[in-house]
Amino acid sequence: MSYCRWSCDDFQSDVYVYESCLGHWLINVAANRVLVDRSKLPPRVSPLEDPAGYITRHRLLSDMLKEAKTVAIPHELAGASLACATPGLCADKLEKLKAEGFHVPDGVIESLREEDKENQT
């Protein structure tokens, strides 16, 4: 199960976080960041509430990504893969990465904290 992917937040996520089949929680840290002017995107819409609007926005973002440039992330952990023994330790590591400027999508750290609580009971 993944907690977030590169595509989260319109491809702004700098982390890919998931539980491995070996019982570890893994964080793959991006080495590069996609530069897209997201201000040119219309507001997000639900695919259930506005399917046509969702498809239009998705196509626009896809076109922007085709033209987008990437830049290297200047950080010693850029491109690293980090293994954590528990979801709580994974959340701790993500908080540190976020404080150091990496984009971690909303809700990921909270989901890991909740799972950590469930694992302790």
C-alpha positions as CSV (number, residue, x, y, z in Angstrom):
1,M,0.0,0.0,0.0
2,S,1.4,3.4,-0.9
3,Y,0.7,6.5,1.3
4,C,1.8,8.9,-1.5
5,R,3.3,8.7,-5.0
6,W,5.2,11.0,-7.2
7,S,2.0,12.0,-8.9
8,C,0.4,13.3,-5.7
9,D,-0.4,17.0,-5.5
10,D,-0.1,17.4,-9.3
11,F,3.3,15.8,-9.3
12,Q,4.7,18.0,-6.6
13,S,5.4,15.2,-4.2
14,D,9.1,14.8,-3.5
15,V,8.5,11.4,-1.8
16,Y,7.1,8.0,-2.6
17,V,6.1,6.3,0.6
18,Y,4.8,2.7,0.9
19,E,4.9,-0.4,3.1
20,S,7.0,-3.1,1.6
21,C,6.2,-6.7,1.6
22,L,9.1,-7.2,4.0
23,G,7.5,-5.3,6.8
24,H,9.4,-2.0,6.3
25,W,8.0,1.4,5.5
26,L,10.0,2.8,2.6
27,I,10.6,6.4,1.5
28,N,12.0,7.0,-1.9
29,V,13.2,10.6,-2.0
30,A,13.1,12.4,-5.4
31,A,16.4,13.4,-6.9
32,N,14.7,16.0,-9.2
33,R,11.7,18.3,-9.0
34,V,9.4,19.0,-11.9
35,L,8.9,22.7,-12.6
36,V,5.3,23.4,-13.6
37,D,3.4,26.7,-13.1
38,R,0.5,25.3,-11.3
39,S,-1.2,28.7,-11.2
40,K,-2.2,28.1,-14.8
41,L,-4.3,25.1,-13.7
42,P,-8.0,25.4,-12.9
43,P,-9.0,24.5,-9.4
44,R,-9.1,20.8,-8.6
45,V,-12.5,19.1,-9.1
46,S,-13.8,15.7,-8.1
47,P,-14.1,13.2,-11.0
48,L,-17.4,12.1,-9.5
49,E,-18.9,15.6,-9.3
50,D,-17.5,17.0,-12.6
51,P,-16.1,14.3,-14.8
52,A,-15.6,16.6,-17.8
53,G,-13.9,19.2,-15.7
54,Y,-11.6,16.6,-14.2
55,I,-10.6,15.3,-17.6
56,T,-10.0,18.8,-18.9
57,R,-7.8,19.6,-16.0
58,H,-5.9,16.3,-16.2
59,R,-5.2,16.8,-19.9
60,L,-3.9,20.3,-19.2
61,L,-1.6,19.1,-16.5
62,S,-0.4,16.2,-18.8
63,D,0.4,18.7,-21.5
64,M,2.3,21.0,-19.0
65,L,4.3,18.0,-17.7
66,K,5.4,17.1,-21.2
67,E,6.9,20.6,-21.6
68,A,8.2,20.8,-18.0
69,K,11.8,21.1,-17.0
70,T,13.3,19.3,-14.0
71,V,15.9,20.6,-11.6
72,A,18.1,18.6,-9.2
73,I,17.1,18.9,-5.6
74,P,20.2,20.2,-3.7
75,H,20.1,17.9,-0.7
76,E,22.2,15.1,0.5
77,L,19.2,12.8,0.7
78,A,17.9,13.6,-2.8
79,G,17.6,10.3,-4.6
80,A,17.9,8.2,-1.5
81,S,15.8,5.3,-0.4
82,L,15.1,5.1,3.3
83,A,13.8,2.1,5.2
84,C,11.9,2.6,8.5
85,A,11.0,-0.2,11.0
86,T,7.6,1.3,11.9
87,P,5.1,3.7,10.5
88,G,5.9,6.1,13.4
89,L,9.6,6.2,12.5
90,C,8.6,6.7,8.9
91,A,6.4,9.7,9.9
92,D,9.3,11.1,12.0
93,K,11.6,10.9,9.0
94,L,9.0,12.5,6.7
95,E,8.6,15.4,9.2
96,K,12.3,16.0,9.1
97,L,12.4,15.9,5.3
98,K,9.4,18.3,5.2
99,A,11.2,20.7,7.5
100,E,14.2,20.5,5.2
101,G,12.2,21.7,2.2
102,F,10.9,18.5,0.6
103,H,7.2,18.4,-0.4
104,V,5.3,15.8,1.6
105,P,1.6,15.7,0.6
106,D,-0.9,16.6,3.3
107,G,-2.3,13.7,5.3
108,V,0.7,11.3,4.7
109,I,2.3,11.9,8.1
110,E,-1.0,11.7,9.9
111,S,-1.9,8.4,8.2
112,L,1.4,6.9,9.3
113,R,0.9,8.1,12.9
114,E,-2.6,6.6,12.9
115,E,-1.3,3.3,11.6
116,D,1.5,3.3,14.2
117,K,-1.2,3.7,17.0
118,E,-3.1,0.8,15.5
119,N,0.0,-1.4,15.5
120,Q,0.7,-0.6,19.1
121,T,-2.7,-1.9,20.3
